[in-house]
Structures are given as structure tokens and as C-alpha cells.
Amino acid sequence: MPLVLGGSAVVTPPYDIDNSCRFDDASSAGLAKTFGTPTNRDIWTVSFWFKVCNFEEQGLFWAEEDGSNYTFMALEPTGKFTFFGLLAGGASPNFKPSRLFRDVGAWYHFVIGWDSSQAVAENRIKFYVNGTQYTGPFGTEIYPAQDANSSINGANLHEVAEKDSTAAHNMNGYMSEVVFIDGTQYAASDFGEFDSASPTIWKPKDVSGLTFGNNGFHLDFGNSADLGADVSGNSNDFTPSGLTASDQAVDTPTNNFSTMNSLDNYFASGTFSEGNCNIVHPTSSNNAFCTSTIWLSSGKWYAEAKVITTGTGDGNLIGMSSVVSPAASNDGSLGETTANYGYYGNDGGYRHNASTTSYGSAYGVNAIIGIYLDLDNNKLYFAEDGTIQNSGTGITIIAAASQPSGYYTMSGGDWTSSTGVQWAWNFGGCSAFDVTSANQDVNGYGNFEYSPNDGGSASFDSSAKDFLAICTKNLGSDGG
């Protein structure tokens, strides 16, 4: 199970982050600005939260004066973080922790503080992960020369979620609360705190009282029409590229939403994009499915997905599973065992234990399928374009506790298809398809095309049921 940062524990005083921004390298998404004269070029701090979606070389923060002077922070294909600078005027830093950052279901918080005026080399770069200063082990540990200037905080180009201005090195994931401080080397405790009730959980806190300096900025992504807007008071706005209003997300460090899990992809061999909510399943005979990041054992839950491309004979399957797809078997499609259930596009039946039972209507391209999972009563419902199938009579499912893992997770893939299937998922945090209406669950979370709430109309087995977005603020008292 993935570590979930940003759960439902209470911070005193409470501080919630409302938005993040989704970056996708296929869209060449990023933010850029040329800095002005710094307050103190020798001293600065960068703080940001991020949720990574896949593993390739991808930039987090980049600054360049010219081909001989640049500094960047990036993730490598292995999941390692690297901080590197090519500095013509002094020793070039090369700072690479051995730790891997490969949890696609969690938010990480990084703070990098630079103060080259320090006499002790190890104090010239300080790196914090989720509130704790990282002191080793390192793959590489080279600190800058005393009083060396990095390209960061120079009067030159700076980029967020990019590296060396090439789309091939743009980030794939989400970023939130991106803060730059000019002239002060702050610690992680200036940007967050450990929760008093759950002291292993690192939580953000209000940064508005910090001293930002001339080039300082705070990107909170609160304006979908201007995702590069600086809210620090400095008006150091960034220019967005490859971003639209739909890239504003409510998936944040203080309310972590489920996405699809790009690490569960060995046999499925899908191509993940749009914040791990868009999956293109291959044009092959790999009958398989992919699973989501948050697994559930109780409560009532909702997600929806749109068919962008249908497979041969409408070979799309969507539903849930208590296990990941088999590693090397063409019998790995959703519904081939007792461990999972799939709603089949070809005939509208549901698949379970390699058998298809009549259920609803066949569906194809552009259909939006809603999944309503009731783990309190062991029922599963599907909707097509907002219409609950089978006149509201649900599918009786095996209790999660009696399944191999003890949990269920939302899942989707294809069956007997040689032309591939593309699913665009929406868990409410950031949809991979355009949401034209705004529906939230009864707790006020998520952004869905169709309502997850019954509204008292007794749509589900003649009962009124309200289903919730799969996010950490709904876990706990509401199930999970």
C-alpha cells in the first residue's frame, strides 16, 4: 500500500492547500520567468510539494545563464533526486542522495537551501525531505566553493517543472506550494510541521509571513486562468506554457486523491499521462488491466472514466480488483478470476470468474462510465453517461475481507483487443477528460461530470446511497 501524505489528521492551527498544478511532458507543460536583481545572490531557498507520476529524466527547477552556467533540480529515471550546477566561476555542486523517490501515490516535500557564504561546506546546501534534513548516504556529494554563485537567483531564466528548456525533460506529475526565497536560507520547519496527533505525518503551513526578497515568489495555482500567478506580494508572475485551466487540480498535499498506478504496469504495458489519469493500453494481445493507488475495504466510493479509443469489438473493461493484473498471462483481463469484476463494453455484461452475466447496455467511444462501489453492503453499480444500469439493481460482490488482499481498487483495461483501449479517468482530483459540469460528493470533495450522490431518489437497490471521492479527507470515519 502506498504511503499517503496529506491525510485527514488535524493541524493546529489548520492550514489547507486548495490547489496544485498538473504537468505533463507530452504537452510541454512548464512555467518560466527571467529574474531581476536579487537581494542576495549567495543565499536562497526553494520549497515545493510534488507527486511524481512516472520515471524518466524530468526537471523540477531550472536556471540558466548560458551554456556554461546553469543549475537544476531534477528526478532521474531511477527515481533519484539530483541537484547539479555547472558554474564557470567556482566549484560546481553535484548533490545526489542515494534515496529513491518512487511512490506515485504520495506527496513529497522538498526544501533546498543554498548559502555559499558558509565556512563549512556541508552547510552551503541543505536538503530536507518531508521535514527531515537529509544527511546521507549519497551517491555524489560535492558542495560549491565558498561564495560561489549558482545560476538560481541570478538575473536570468528560471523554469518550474522543466529542465534545459526541452520538452523531453519536463515534469510528469503534480506540484503544489512552489516557494522561492531570495536572501534567506530557511529550514523545512519554516514551510511545514509534524502533526501533533500523528508525529510521523509532515504537513504544510502558511508561508505568507516569510521574507521573500526581491526575486521571491509563491505559486499556489489558485487561479486556473493564470497558473503562473505569484501570490507572495512581489508580482513575480511566471509565464505558463502547455497548461490550460483543466490542469488546475484539487489533488493536494492536504487532500491526496487516488490516481491510476503507473507502477502496476508490467504486463499491461500501458502508456500513462495527464497526472496518471490517462492510460493508452497497447495494440497487442496483452489482455490486462491497471489499478489505482488507493485501495479500499469499507465505505461507499465513486470514480468515473471516459472511453477515448475503444478496442476491437469494444473490448473495454472497467471495474475493480482486489489484486494487480497477473504478471505474464493473457488470461489477465478484468473479471477472469474471482478477485475482480469488469463491465464489458461489447455487450454491457459484467465479467467475473471468467463468466459474463447480463447487466447493462453496451458502450463505446465517448461513453463516461461511473463506478459506484458500496463496500458496506457488498454491491457494485455502473452508470453510463449518468444513467445507473440494470434499473439500479447492483452486482453482489465478494466482501473485501474475503478477497486475497482484503481490499478493492478501481481498475480498467481491455479484453481480446488488438487495437488498444484508451481510458481517461477522473477520481475528482484532476480529470483526464474535460468536465463540463461540477459535481462534488456530500462532503464537498471532487469535481465530477456526474453526481456521486443519490439525492434521495433511491437509485441503488431501492435505497438512497451517497458515494464519495477517493481522497484522504474521506478516508477514516467514512471508510477506506
N, C-alpha and C positions, 0 to 999 in steps of 0.2 A: 504494500500500500504506500502511495506517495506521502511524504511529509507535507502537510498543508500549513503554510504560513498565512497569518491573517485570518484567524478563525473568529469565534464568537465570544472569546473572553473579553472582559471589560477593562478598559484603560481608564485610570483616573488621573487627570481629567480626560474625558472621552475625546478621541480625535479620529475621525473617519476620513479616508481618502475616497473621493467620489468617482474619479475617472483615471483611466490610463490611456495610452495610445498603442494601437496595434501597428506593427511594422512588418512589411512583407517584402523580401528581396525581389520577388517576381514583379513587383510594382515599382522597384527602385525607390522605396519609401525612405525618407530621411528628413532631417532638419539642418539648416545651415545658416551661419551668421559670421560676418567678419567683425572681430572685436575692435574696440577703441583702445585708448591709452589705459593701461592697468593702474590700479592703486599700488600694487607691489608685485612685480612680475616673479619674484623669487618665492612667493608664498601663495598657495591657493588650495581649495578643497573641492572635490566633486563628490556628490552623493546622488544615488539613484536606486530605485527598486526595479527589478526586471523579472520576467518569466520567460525563459527560453523555450523555443518550440522544436527546433531540430539542431543538428550538429554539423556545421560547416564553418569555415572561417567567416566570422561576422563581427563587424565593428560595433562598439558601444559608444565611444567618444574619440574624436579625432581632431587634431590641429596640425596645420601645415603652413610653414613659411615659404619653403621651396623644396626642391628635390633632395637637399642636403640637411634640412632642418624640419623634422616633424616628430610628433609624439602621439601615441594612440593607446587606447584600451580596447581589448577585443577578446572574444572567445575563439578558441581553436576547435577544429573538428573533433578532437578528443573530449572536449568539454572543459579544458583548462583555460584559466584566465591568464592573459598576458598584458603587461604594461611595458611598452617599449618606446624609446626615443632615439632618434638619430640627431645628435647635436654637434654641429660643426665647431662650437666654441668650448667644448668640455667633454668629460667622460659621459658616455651615453648610457642611460639606465636600461636595464633589461631585467625585469622583475616578474618571475613566473612561479607562482605557488604550485606545489605538486597536487594539491587537492583538485578533484573534478566537480564540476557543477552541471549535473546531468538530470536533475529532477524536473521534468516538464510539467509537473502538477503543482509546483510550489513557487512562491515568490522569494527571491533573494534580495538582500540589501547590501550594496557595496558602498563603502566610503574610502576614497583615496585622497590622502592629504600630502601635499608637497611643501617642503620648507628647506630649500637648498642652503639657507644661511646657517643651518645647524652644524656644529662642530663634529658631532657623532654621526657617521654615515648612515647608520640604521634609522636615525630619526628624520632623515631627509625625505623618505617615503614611508607613510604609514597606511596600511591596508586593513580594513575592517570588513568582516563578513557576518551579517546578522548580529551586529552589536559587539563582536569579539575581535580584537586585533589579531591578525594572522602573523605568527612568528616562525612558521616553518612546519614541515620541511618544504624546501624549494627545489625546483628543477634548475632554475637560474636565479641568482641573487646578486645583481650588480647595481649599486647605488650611484647617483650622479655626483659629480665633483662639487665641492663646496662653492656656493654662489652661482651654480650653473643655471641658466635659463632654459626651461622647457619651451616647446612651441605653444603649449597650453598657456593661456593668459597673455600671449603676445598679441600685437595688433595685426592679426592675420585670420585666415579662415578657420572656423571651428564647425564641426559637424556632430550631431547626435544620431545614434543608430546607424552610422556609416563608418567606413574606413577607406581611406585613399580615394574618395570620390568615385568609386566604381560600384556598379550595381551588384557585382558578384560578391562583394563584401558587406552588403547591407545586412542589417539585423533581421532575423526571423523570430519575432516574439513580441512581448508587451513591455513597455517602460512606463514608470509612474514616478511622480515627485522627483523630477530631474532638477537638481540644485547645483549651482556653481557659486563658489565664494572666492572673491578676489581680495587677497591681502591677509587672510587668516587660515591657519591650519587647524581646522576643527577636528574633534573626535566624533566617533559614531554616536556617543551619548547626546550630542547636540542635535541629532536628527531622529533619534528613536529612544526607546526604553524597553526594559524587560517587564513583562506583565507581572503585577504584584500577586495575582492569584495563580498564574502559571508561569513560573520564572524561567522556563526554557523557551518561551514564546517572545520573540522580538517584534515590537510594534512601533509604527511611526508616531511622531509627534509634530506639533505645529512648529514650523521653521520661520514664521513671519518675523520673529524677534531677532533673528541673526543679522549680523553686519555683512551685507553683500558686497560692498566695494564697487568700484566703477563698472567693472565688467560682470558683476554678479547677476544671476538670473534664477528664476524659479518657474519651471514649466509644470503646470498642474493639469493641462489638457482639458480644462473645464469648458472651453469654447469650441464647439465642434466646427464652427466656421473659420476658426483661426487657431489651429492646433499648435502653432509656434508662439503663442502669446506668452509674454513674460509677466508674472503677477507679483514680482518682487518689489515693484515700485520704480524700477530702473528703466522700464520700457525697452529692455534689450531683447526685442522680439526676434525669433528665428523665422526663416522662410521655409515653409513645408514644400516637399516635392513627393509625388507619388502617393499622397494622402488625400482622403476625402472625409466628409463628415461621418461616414459609416465606420471609419477607423477609430473614432472615439469609443472607448469601452467603459463598462461599469465593472469589469473584472479587475479588481484592485488588491493591494496587499491587505486591506481590511475587510474585503469580501471576495474571496477566491472562488471563481466559478469553474465548473468542470469544462474541459475541452476533450477532444479526442487525443489518444495517447500515441504519439509518434514512436515511442519505444516498443510498443506492441505492433510490430510491422514485419516480422521476419519472413513469414511465408506469404502474408497478404501483399507485401511489396507495393503498398500504395504510395502516392506522392502527396505529401501534406503541405498545406499553405494556409494563408489567411488565419494566422493565430491558431493553427491546428484544428480548425473547424471546417476546412475544405479538404476532401480526400478524393483523388482520382485513383480508382482501382485499376490494375493493369489489364491490358488487352491480351490476356493469356488464359490458360485453364486453371489458374491458381484460385480455386474456389475457397475463399477465406473471408474473414471479417476482421474489423478493428474494434477496439474497445475504448472506453473513455477513462478519464483519470480519477474520478471519484466513484468508489464502489459503495453500495447501499445495502442495508439489512432490514430496515424498517422505515415507516413513513410513506408518504404519497408524493410522487415526483414526476416532473414533466420535462420533456425536451422535444424539439422538432427538427426535421431535416427536409431539404428540398432535393428532388431528383433533377440534376443538371444534365446529365447524359445517362441514358438507360442502356443496359447491356442487351445482348442478343436475346430476343424473346422476352424483353422486360425482366431480365434476370436479376432484379434488385431485391435485396432482403434487408429489412431493418427491424430492430427489436432490442433484445437484451441477452446477456450471457452471464454465467457465473464462473466462466473460465476464459482464458485467452484462446485465440484460434490455434488449432494444432500446428506444430512446427513444420511438418513436411507431409501433408496429406491432402489429396484432392477431395477428401470427404470432410473438409473443414469448414463448409459453409454453415451459416447460421441456421440452427434448427436440425442439424444432423444427429445431435445427441440429446439426452435428457437434460443436459446442462444449459440449453439455450432455446430461445424462441425467436422466430423471424416472420415478419409479414411480407408476403411474396407478391411482387409487382405483377407477375404474369397472370395470375388468376384471382388474387385477393385472398387466398387461403393463408392460414398460418402454419409454419413448419415447426415440428417438434419431434424429436426422436426419429428422424428420417421419414416422417409421415406428414402429409399435408391434409389439413382439415378445413372445410369450407368456413369462411368467416366474413369477409367484406368484399369490396369492389377491387377489380384490377386497377393498377395505377401506372403511370409512366412519367415522361418528361414534364417538368414544372409542377408536379404534384408536391405539396407540402404535407408531410406525414407527421402527425403528432403522436408521441408515445406517452401514455399515461400509465404509470407503474404504481400500483397500490400494494405495498408490501405488508400492510397491516391486515388486509383481507385476502392476500394472495390472488390478486386479479390483475390482468393486463388488458389495456384497451388501446386501440389505434383510431386515429381520425385521419381522414383525407380532406385537405382544404377546409378544416374546421368542423367537418361532419363526423361524429362518432359512428364508427362502423358497427354492423351487426345489431342495429337498433339499441345500442347501449349495453348489450349483454357481453360481459367480459370473458376473457380466456382464463380459466382456472390454472394457476401455475403452481409448481412445487415450491414450498416455503424455502426462503433463502437459507435458513438454518440447516435444511436437509440437502443442500447443494454442496459440491466439493469445496468451495471456498468459504461458504457461509454468507456470500454477498452476491448482488447482481450489479451489472454495469451496462449502460446504454451501448449498443453495438450496431454496426452496419457493414454491409459488404455486398457480394454478388454470389450467384449460383449458376453453373452451367453457361457461363458467358465468355465469349471470345472477343468481345468488342469493348469490354470495360464499362464500369459504372462510376459516375461522379456524384457524391453526396455532399451537399452544403449544409452543415449542421448549425443549429442555434440552441445553445444552452442558456441563453439570456444574458450572457456577459458581453458577447460581441459576435454578431451573426455573420456567417459567410454568405448570406444572401440578403438582399435589400428587404428590410422590414417596413411595410407601408402603413401599419397600424402599431400602436404602442400598448401592449397588454402586459400587466405585471401580475405576479401572484398575490395572494391575500396578505402577505407580509410586506408587499411593496417592492419586491425584488424582480429583476429580469426585465427583458424587453422582447416580447414575442409577437409573431404575426397573429396568432390565435390565442384566445384566453385559456390559461390552465385552470381556471376556476369554473365550477359548475354553476354558480349563481343561483342555486336553489331550484334548478329545473329538473332535478332527479334524473340526470342523463346516464348515470352509471349503475346498471343493475337496479334501476328504480330507486336509486339513492342519490342524494346530493353529496358530492365529494369535491374538495378543493385540493389541487396538486401544486407543488412548489418547485421553484427553480432549484437546480442542484448547485448550491453555493454554500460556503462555510457558515454564513449567518443563519442559514436554515437548518444546519445540522445541529444535533444535540437534542433540544426539547422537542423538535419536530421530527426526529428520527435521524437516520443516517447509517 
